[in-house]
Amino acid sequence: MLYYKGDINLLNTFSIGIVGTRHCTHYGADCARKFAKELAENDITIVSGLATGIDTCAHEGALQTGKTISVFAGGIDVIYPSSNTNLAKQIEESGLIITEHKCGTPTRNYNFPLRSRIITGLCRGILIVESNYTGGTMHAKEYAISENRDVFCIP
């Protein structure tokens, strides 16, 4: 079962996931925003996870010109990180927030790989921006490969 807030019709759109490190460089942040903005401008929905770093930049870029979907690692009412409360509100108003967790479920480390499974499942492919070989983003890469999705990378 999935829980959502926002425009559920976005699940029927062509989408690309943008994921990456929480500890990005200025270059990585700029790339995530630029790619998200340009893809969204061309009617491609951007999917990411609302984490700090690349996820945040991807959502911000997408909202400038188009639509975005945020997949939560906790309940639909649990915004993590709390510093992205305003961004989550913007996404709810003009995009979509989705999760498989019941209301009130706290965000836990073991939920992040599960979130990656949903991100890649919604997308035709993913763009990885600045990830370590051992980073959590590698879960998304593995899911994407196993689901026969395209994987693009910005080192």
Phi and psi restraints in degrees (value plus and minus 20) as a CYANA .aco file:
   2 LEU   PHI    -136.8   -96.8
   2 LEU   PSI     123.6   163.6
   3 TYR   PHI    -130.7   -90.7
   3 TYR   PSI     126.2   166.2
   4 TYR   PHI    -169.0  -129.0
   4 TYR   PSI     141.0   181.0
   5 LYS   PHI    -157.2  -117.2
   5 LYS   PSI     114.0   154.0
   6 GLY   PHI      92.7   132.7
   6 GLY   PSI    -172.0  -132.0
   7 ASP   PHI    -109.9   -69.9
   7 ASP   PSI      75.5   115.5
   8 ILE   PHI     -83.2   -43.2
   8 ILE   PSI     -41.3    -1.3
   9 ASN   PHI     -83.7   -43.7
   9 ASN   PSI     -37.4     2.6
  10 LEU   PHI     -84.5   -44.5
  10 LEU   PSI     -39.2     0.8
  11 LEU   PHI     -87.2   -47.2
  11 LEU   PSI     -36.3     3.7
  12 ASN   PHI    -117.1   -77.1
  12 ASN   PSI     -10.3    29.7
  13 THR   PHI    -120.5   -80.5
  13 THR   PSI     141.5   181.5
  14 PHE   PHI     -89.6   -49.6
  14 PHE   PSI     107.9   147.9
  15 SER   PHI    -158.0  -118.0
  15 SER   PSI     133.1   173.1
  16 ILE   PHI    -148.0  -108.0
  16 ILE   PSI     114.7   154.7
  17 GLY   PHI    -107.7   -67.7
  17 GLY   PSI     120.9   160.9
  18 ILE   PHI    -144.5  -104.5
  18 ILE   PSI      97.8   137.8
  19 VAL   PHI    -156.0  -116.0
  19 VAL   PSI     141.2   181.2
  20 GLY   PHI     152.5   192.5
  20 GLY   PSI    -184.8  -144.8
  21 THR   PHI     -89.1   -49.1
  21 THR   PSI     130.2   170.2
  22 ARG   PHI     -97.9   -57.9
  22 ARG   PSI     -42.2    -2.2
  23 HIS   PHI    -128.5   -88.5
  23 HIS   PSI      43.6    83.6
  24 CYS   PHI    -103.3   -63.3
  24 CYS   PSI     140.6   180.6
  25 THR   PHI    -104.6   -64.6
  25 THR   PSI     151.8   191.8
  26 HIS   PHI     -82.2   -42.2
  26 HIS   PSI     -57.7   -17.7
  27 TYR   PHI     -81.0   -41.0
  27 TYR   PSI     -67.9   -27.9
  28 GLY   PHI     -81.7   -41.7
  28 GLY   PSI     -63.2   -23.2
  29 ALA   PHI     -81.4   -41.4
  29 ALA   PSI     -64.7   -24.7
  30 ASP   PHI     -82.8   -42.8
  30 ASP   PSI     -62.0   -22.0
  31 CYS   PHI     -82.8   -42.8
  31 CYS   PSI     -65.7   -25.7
  32 ALA   PHI     -81.1   -41.1
  32 ALA   PSI     -65.9   -25.9
  33 ARG   PHI     -82.5   -42.5
  33 ARG   PSI     -66.2   -26.2
  34 LYS   PHI     -84.8   -44.8
  34 LYS   PSI     -68.4   -28.4
  35 PHE   PHI     -82.5   -42.5
  35 PHE   PSI     -64.1   -24.1
  36 ALA   PHI     -81.4   -41.4
  36 ALA   PSI     -65.3   -25.3
  37 LYS   PHI     -81.5   -41.5
  37 LYS   PSI     -67.1   -27.1
  38 GLU   PHI     -90.7   -50.7
  38 GLU   PSI     -58.4   -18.4
  39 LEU   PHI     -85.2   -45.2
  39 LEU   PSI     -65.4   -25.4
  40 ALA   PHI     -82.9   -42.9
  40 ALA   PSI     -56.0   -16.0
  41 GLU   PHI     -82.7   -42.7
  41 GLU   PSI     -42.9    -2.9
  42 ASN   PHI    -124.3   -84.3
  42 ASN   PSI      10.8    50.8
  43 ASP   PHI      42.8    82.8
  43 ASP   PSI      10.0    50.0
  44 ILE   PHI    -125.4   -85.4
  44 ILE   PSI     104.3   144.3
  45 THR   PHI     -98.7   -58.7
  45 THR   PSI     114.4   154.4
  46 ILE   PHI    -116.7   -76.7
  46 ILE   PSI     111.1   151.1
  47 VAL   PHI    -136.7   -96.7
  47 VAL   PSI     112.1   152.1
  48 SER   PHI    -175.1  -135.1
  48 SER   PSI    -190.5  -150.5
  49 GLY   PHI    -136.7   -96.7
  49 GLY   PSI     -11.0    29.0
  50 LEU   PHI      48.4    88.4
  50 LEU   PSI     -15.5    24.5
  51 ALA   PHI     -86.0   -46.0
  51 ALA   PSI     143.0   183.0
  52 THR   PHI     -84.0   -44.0
  52 THR   PSI     143.9   183.9
  53 GLY   PHI      64.9   104.9
  53 GLY   PSI    -151.9  -111.9
  54 ILE   PHI     -79.8   -39.8
  54 ILE   PSI     -62.9   -22.9
  55 ASP   PHI     -77.3   -37.3
  55 ASP   PSI     -68.1   -28.1
  56 THR   PHI     -78.9   -38.9
  56 THR   PSI     -66.6   -26.6
  57 CYS   PHI     -83.7   -43.7
  57 CYS   PSI     -57.8   -17.8
  58 ALA   PHI     -83.7   -43.7
  58 ALA   PSI     -65.8   -25.8
  59 HIS   PHI     -83.0   -43.0
  59 HIS   PSI     -63.3   -23.3
  60 GLU   PHI     -81.3   -41.3
  60 GLU   PSI     -65.2   -25.2
  61 GLY   PHI     -82.6   -42.6
  61 GLY   PSI     -63.5   -23.5
  62 ALA   PHI     -83.4   -43.4
  62 ALA   PSI     -60.8   -20.8
  63 LEU   PHI     -86.4   -46.4
  63 LEU   PSI     -38.8     1.2
  64 GLN   PHI     -86.8   -46.8
  64 GLN   PSI     -53.2   -13.2
  65 THR   PHI    -154.5  -114.5
  65 THR   PSI     -24.9    15.1
  66 GLY   PHI    -184.0  -144.0
  66 GLY   PSI    -161.5  -121.5
  67 LYS   PHI    -136.0   -96.0
  67 LYS   PSI     134.8   174.8
  68 THR   PHI    -165.1  -125.1
  68 THR   PSI     131.3   171.3
  69 ILE   PHI    -140.0  -100.0
  69 ILE   PSI     111.8   151.8
  70 SER   PHI    -131.0   -91.0
  70 SER   PSI     108.3   148.3
  71 VAL   PHI    -123.0   -83.0
  71 VAL   PSI      99.5   139.5
  72 PHE   PHI    -106.9   -66.9
  72 PHE   PSI     130.0   170.0
  73 ALA   PHI    -118.3   -78.3
  73 ALA   PSI      -9.3    30.7
  74 GLY   PHI    -165.4  -125.4
  74 GLY   PSI    -182.6  -142.6
  75 GLY   PHI     -83.3   -43.3
  75 GLY   PSI     137.0   177.0
  76 ILE   PHI     -81.6   -41.6
  76 ILE   PSI     -41.9    -1.9
  77 ASP   PHI    -118.3   -78.3
  77 ASP   PSI     -13.1    26.9
  78 VAL   PHI    -133.3   -93.3
  78 VAL   PSI      80.6   120.6
  79 ILE   PHI    -107.7   -67.7
  79 ILE   PSI     100.9   140.9
  80 TYR   PHI    -153.3  -113.3
  80 TYR   PSI     106.0   146.0
  81 PRO   PHI     -96.5   -56.5
  81 PRO   PSI     136.0   176.0
  82 SER   PHI     -83.4   -43.4
  82 SER   PSI     -41.7    -1.7
  83 SER   PHI     -85.3   -45.3
  83 SER   PSI     -34.6     5.4
  84 ASN   PHI    -120.8   -80.8
  84 ASN   PSI       1.9    41.9
  85 THR   PHI     -78.8   -38.8
  85 THR   PSI     -66.5   -26.5
  86 ASN   PHI     -85.2   -45.2
  86 ASN   PSI     -59.0   -19.0
  87 LEU   PHI     -84.3   -44.3
  87 LEU   PSI     -62.3   -22.3
  88 ALA   PHI     -80.8   -40.8
  88 ALA   PSI     -59.3   -19.3
  89 LYS   PHI     -83.3   -43.3
  89 LYS   PSI     -62.9   -22.9
  90 GLN   PHI     -82.7   -42.7
  90 GLN   PSI     -61.2   -21.2
  91 ILE   PHI     -85.6   -45.6
  91 ILE   PSI     -62.8   -22.8
  92 GLU   PHI     -79.8   -39.8
  92 GLU   PSI     -58.9   -18.9
  93 GLU   PHI     -93.9   -53.9
  93 GLU   PSI     -54.6   -14.6
  94 SER   PHI    -145.9  -105.9
  94 SER   PSI     -17.5    22.5
  95 GLY   PHI    -158.8  -118.8
  95 GLY   PSI    -155.7  -115.7
  96 LEU   PHI    -167.3  -127.3
  96 LEU   PSI     116.2   156.2
  97 ILE   PHI    -133.8   -93.8
  97 ILE   PSI     115.0   155.0
  98 ILE   PHI    -161.0  -121.0
  98 ILE   PSI     128.0   168.0
  99 THR   PHI    -176.4  -136.4
  99 THR   PSI     140.0   180.0
 100 GLU   PHI    -120.8   -80.8
 100 GLU   PSI     -16.9    23.1
 101 HIS   PHI    -120.3   -80.3
 101 HIS   PSI     122.0   162.0
 102 LYS   PHI     -85.4   -45.4
 102 LYS   PSI     137.2   177.2
 103 CYS   PHI     -72.4   -32.4
 103 CYS   PSI     121.4   161.4
 104 GLY   PHI      65.2   105.2
 104 GLY   PSI     -28.5    11.5
 105 THR   PHI     -89.1   -49.1
 105 THR   PSI     100.7   140.7
 106 PRO   PHI     -90.0   -50.0
 106 PRO   PSI     134.6   174.6
 107 THR   PHI     -95.5   -55.5
 107 THR   PSI     103.0   143.0
 108 ARG   PHI    -143.9  -103.9
 108 ARG   PSI     131.5   171.5
 109 ASN   PHI     -73.7   -33.7
 109 ASN   PSI     -59.9   -19.9
 110 TYR   PHI     -91.8   -51.8
 110 TYR   PSI     -29.9    10.1
 111 ASN   PHI    -102.9   -62.9
 111 ASN   PSI     -38.3     1.7
 112 PHE   PHI     -84.9   -44.9
 112 PHE   PSI     -63.9   -23.9
 113 PRO   PHI     -82.1   -42.1
 113 PRO   PSI     -54.7   -14.7
 114 LEU   PHI     -85.1   -45.1
 114 LEU   PSI     -58.5   -18.5
 115 ARG   PHI     -82.5   -42.5
 115 ARG   PSI     -60.5   -20.5
 116 SER   PHI     -80.7   -40.7
 116 SER   PSI     -55.4   -15.4
 117 ARG   PHI     -80.3   -40.3
 117 ARG   PSI     -61.1   -21.1
 118 ILE   PHI     -92.7   -52.7
 118 ILE   PSI     -62.6   -22.6
 119 ILE   PHI     -75.7   -35.7
 119 ILE   PSI     -71.6   -31.6
 120 THR   PHI     -89.3   -49.3
 120 THR   PSI     -52.4   -12.4
 121 GLY   PHI     -85.0   -45.0
 121 GLY   PSI     -47.4    -7.4
 122 LEU   PHI    -104.1   -64.1
 122 LEU   PSI     -33.1     6.9
 123 CYS   PHI    -133.6   -93.6
 123 CYS   PSI     136.3   176.3
 124 ARG   PHI     -97.7   -57.7
 124 ARG   PSI     -43.8    -3.8
 125 GLY   PHI    -189.8  -149.8
 125 GLY   PSI     152.7   192.7
 126 ILE   PHI    -149.6  -109.6
 126 ILE   PSI     129.6   169.6
 127 LEU   PHI    -131.5   -91.5
 127 LEU   PSI      99.2   139.2
 128 ILE   PHI    -118.1   -78.1
 128 ILE   PSI     106.9   146.9
 129 VAL   PHI    -137.7   -97.7
 129 VAL   PSI      97.5   137.5
 130 GLU   PHI      30.5    70.5
 130 GLU   PSI      58.0    98.0
 131 SER   PHI    -145.1  -105.1
 131 SER   PSI     125.2   165.2
 132 ASN   PHI     -95.1   -55.1
 132 ASN   PSI     139.8   179.8
 133 TYR   PHI     -84.6   -44.6
 133 TYR   PSI     -42.8    -2.8
 134 THR   PHI    -128.9   -88.9
 134 THR   PSI     -11.3    28.7
 135 GLY   PHI     -94.4   -54.4
 135 GLY   PSI     145.3   185.3
 136 GLY   PHI     -81.5   -41.5
 136 GLY   PSI     -43.5    -3.5
 137 THR   PHI     -81.3   -41.3
 137 THR   PSI     -44.4    -4.4
 138 MET   PHI     -84.9   -44.9
 138 MET   PSI     -43.4    -3.4
 139 HIS   PHI     -83.3   -43.3
 139 HIS   PSI     -64.2   -24.2
 140 ALA   PHI     -82.3   -42.3
 140 ALA   PSI     -61.9   -21.9
 141 LYS   PHI     -79.8   -39.8
 141 LYS   PSI     -66.9   -26.9
 142 GLU   PHI     -83.7   -43.7
 142 GLU   PSI     -63.5   -23.5
 143 TYR   PHI     -81.7   -41.7
 143 TYR   PSI     -63.9   -23.9
 144 ALA   PHI     -81.0   -41.0
 144 ALA   PSI     -64.3   -24.3
 145 ILE   PHI     -84.6   -44.6
 145 ILE   PSI     -64.0   -24.0
 146 SER   PHI     -87.9   -47.9
 146 SER   PSI     -44.2    -4.2
 147 GLU   PHI    -115.6   -75.6
 147 GLU   PSI     -10.6    29.4
 148 ASN   PHI      39.8    79.8
 148 ASN   PSI      19.9    59.9
 149 ARG   PHI    -116.2   -76.2
 149 ARG   PSI     136.7   176.7
 150 ASP   PHI     -94.7   -54.7
 150 ASP   PSI     124.1   164.1
 151 VAL   PHI    -145.4  -105.4
 151 VAL   PSI     102.5   142.5
 152 PHE   PHI    -136.6   -96.6
 152 PHE   PSI     131.1   171.1
 153 CYS   PHI    -157.2  -117.2
 153 CYS   PSI     122.3   162.3
 154 ILE   PHI    -137.0   -97.0
 154 ILE   PSI      94.5   134.5
